Amino acid sequence: PRFTVSDVVVMLMIREAIVSLQSFVLGVGVLLYLLLQWFDVWGAPPSWLQDVRGCPGSALVFSLLYLVLVNLIIRLVFRGKEWMIGVCGSFLGVVFGTGLLTAILNIYNLRIFGCYVMVLSFFHFSEYFTTAATNPTAVTLDSYLLNHSVSYWVAAVSSWLEYVLEYFFAPYIKTLWYISVIGALLCIFGEIVRKLAMVTAQKNFNHIVQVKRQSGHKLVTHGVYAWFRHPSYVGWFWWSIGTQVLLVNPVCVVIYTAASWTFFNERIYFEERTLNDFFEEEYVNYQKKVGTGLPFIKGYSISEG
């Protein structure tokens, strides 16, 4: 099947997707700081909100104040479940905008980290938005993946710690912009592949591995699934490694690569056992034609059963 313009319009009209997008865009409005500084509308602002060249931290203070304002607006506009969708979406929008401010203004020489913040926040927003637009029956607040797992955030904080330590004790490493460009390209590639997988699979995609075949569950083999058996994992694998290349974190590049490979190797093996049970010969034939998409990961073979 091919997607038409009308299909895209229908996806964008789904309420949860609309709320998350509106909230995210509202949060990105923190970029208003640039206009306020450019046109000097503050007149004679207080010292803590002076031109960013004299007080770099003023942009961060402005971001915090803007986040409070946005939450007040969200509270007035949305109710119930939509309020929480808006809170998460606007938070990610403010974080994305703050990352962009940091990158543009090179606040405290943290341009690379600002780009990383943009990549991270957009990934979490796009996970919810794409799920809501393509598989609304499965979307929950967990689809933002903000509570993904303890290990996920331990890994994230560890990468931040490495960046800070090297920023102070080996600052030269963080000036290797061409390495960051490679990392950014890996992140973009991973993001695109993963979202193509979600859009292509639609209701057949789920953030949780299914151990029981649901009604209407079909084996998807077209589109990006004709390139990789597990495009969503391929996307996430290269995106996660790309974040550390972007930060020029040599230690975490190695750790993330090893940890991601181990995780997806085990997950694909488990998932393919269930897929073989679900689709039997159809899936076996698919395995013969298309690889997993991840280096040195073969997945489950029915001959092992």
N, C-alpha and C positions, 0 to 999 in steps of 0.2 A: 504493500500500500504506500501511496505517496501523500505527503501532507499538503494541504491547500491553504490559501489565505484564510478561508472560513474556519479551518481547523485551528489556526493560530488565534483568530479572533475569539473563538469559543473558549480556548484555554485562558485567555487574558480576561475573560468576563467572569471567571469563577471568583466568588466573593473573597475567599481566604487569600487568593493570589493578589487580588486588588488591594486588600488591606495591608498585606505585607509590603507590596511595592510602594503604596502611598506613604507608609510609615518610613520606609527606607529612604525614599526621596526627601521626605521632610527632614530626616536626620542629616542627610548630606547637605542640607541647607546651612550647615555650620560654615560652609565656604563663604557665607555672607561676610565673614570676618575680612576676607580679602577686599571686598567692595568698600566696607566701612573704613579700612585703612587707606585704600586707594584715594577715596574721595574726602578723607579726613572729616567725616560727618560728626566725629566726636568733639570737634573743636579743640578744646584743651583737656584731653582725657586724664584721669588720674595716672600716677606713675606706673602702677601695675598693669595698665592697659595702653601703654604707649606704643609707638611704632615698633614692629617686631625686631627691627635691627638694633634697637636699644634695649628691648626687653623681650627676648624670644619666648619666654614662658607665658606671655600675655595671650598668645593664641590658644594655649592649653587651658588657661583659666577661662577664656571665652568659650571653649568647647564644653567645659563643665557647666557653665551658666546656661549655655544653649541646650544642653541635655535636660536640665531641670525644666526649662521653658517648654521644650518639646513634650516632655512627660505630662505637663499640665494640659497641653493641647490634646494629647492622646486620651487623657482621662475624660476630657469634656466631650470628645467626638465619639469614642467607641465605648461599648459596654460588653460585659461578660467575656466570652472567649475572644472576641475581636479586640478587646482591650489588651489582653496578654500578647496576642499576635502583634499588635501595634507597638507595645513596649519593647519586645524583642527586635522587631524590624527597625524601629527608630534608633534603638541603642546601636545596632550594627551600622546603621546609616551614619550616625554621629562618629563612630569609630573610624569608618571608612573615610569620611570627610576630614577628620583630624589627621589621619594618615596622609591624605593628599596634601593638607596644609603643611604638614611636617616635611613632605617631600619637596613641595614647591619652594618653601621658604628655607629649607635646610636647617630647621630649628635644632640648635645644639649639635649641628653636623650629623643629624640622624636621618638623612635623606633615605638611605637604604632601609632603615627600620620602618620609616614611614611607608615605603612601598610594600614592605612585608605586611604591615598592618592592613593596608588596602586589600591585599591578596587574601589574607585570613578572614577578614570581616565579610568580603564579598562572597567567599566560598560558603560561609554559613548562611548568609541571606539567600543565595541562589539555590541551596539545597532545599530550603523550605518553599521558596517561590516555585521552583520547577516541580516539586512534588505536588503542591497545591494546584498547579495549572494542568498537570498531566495525569495525576492519580488522586483526585480530591477525596475519595473515600478512605484513603490510607493516611492522609495528612493529619498530624498532631503537632503540638508545640515541640515535641521531641524531634520533629523533622528539621528544626534549626540545627540540630546536633550540638547544641551548646552544652548539653549534659551527656555527651557521647560516652565517655568513660573516664575513670580516674587516670588510667595510664596515658590516655590521649593528652590530658592537660598537664600531667607530669612531664611528658615529652615536650610540650609547648613551653612550659616554664623553664625547663632545662635549656632549651634553645635560646631563650631570652637571657638566661644567666650566662651562657657562653658568649653571646653577643656583647653583653655589658663588660665582662672580664677582658675580652679581646679589644673592646673599644678603648679601655683605659690602659691596658698593659701591652697591647700589640696593635695600635691604631692603624698602622700601615695596611694591615690585612683588609680593613674595612674601606680602603680607598681603591680596591681592585674592582672598579666598576664593570669591567667587561665580564667578570665572573658573575656579577649580579645580573647582568643582562641575560646570560645563559640561564640562570635560575628563573628569571621572569618568564622567559620563553617556555621553559619546562612547566611552569605553573599555568601559563595560558593554554598550552597543549593539553595538560591534564584536566583543566577545567572544561575545555571544549569537549574532549572525548567523554568525560563523565556525564555532562549534561546531554550530549547526543544520545548516550545510552539510556538515560532516563526518559527523554522525549520519545525515543524509538520504542522502548518497551512499554511505556505508559502504565496501564494497570497491572502489567506483569512484573513491574519493578517494585521492590520493597527494601527498606533499609535493614530489615531483619530477615535472616535466612529462614525460608519456609520449610518446615518438616512435614507438612501435610498439604497435598495439592488442593488449591482452592478452585471453586467453580469458575470456569472461564479462563483458567490459567493455561496459556499457550506457550509453546517454545518459539522464541523470537530468533530468527536467523537472518533477517534482512538488515539493510542499513549498516550501521557501525558493527552490528553483531556478525556481519559477514567478514569482518576484518579480525575481530577478536571474540573469543567465547565469553570473555568477562570484561567488556569495555569500561564498566563503571569502576572496576578494581584497577584496570590499567591507568585510567585517569587519576584515581586517587593516589596510586603508587608514585607516579611521576610528579604529581602536584606536591605531595608531601616531601619528596626529595628536593624538588625545585625550591621549596620555601627555605631550605637550609643552604642551598647553593646561592640563592638570592641574598641571604644574610651573610654569606661568606663565612659559614660556620664549619670549618673542616672536621672537627670532632663529631658534630651532630650529623653531618652528611654521611659519615660512615655508620653511625649508630642508627640513624633513620633508615638508611638503605637496608641494613641487616634486620632491623626490627620489622620494617614493612614487608620485606621479602618473606620472613618467617611467618608473619601474621597471614598474609595472603596465600602462602603455600598451604597452610593448614586449613584456612577458610575455604579455598577453592576445592581442596580434596573432599572436605565434608559436604559442601554444597553440591558437588558433582555426584556424590553418592545418592543424594536425594533426587537430583535431576534424572539420573539413570533409572531410579525407581518410578519416577513420574512418567517419563517419556520412552523408556526402554530403547528399542532399536532405533527410533527416530533420533534420540540423543547420541547414541553410539555412532551413527552415521555422520552426525554433525561434528562430533569430536574428530573423526577421521579427516574432515575437510578443513576445519578451522582450529588454530592453536589457541591457547589461553590468552596470549598477548603479553604475558609477563616472562621475563628471562629465566630460563631453566626451571620453569614450573609446568609440569605436564598435566597435573590434575589427577583425577581418579579414573582408573581403567576398570571396566566391568570384569576383566579377567582376574582382578584382585579380590573380587567378591567371593 
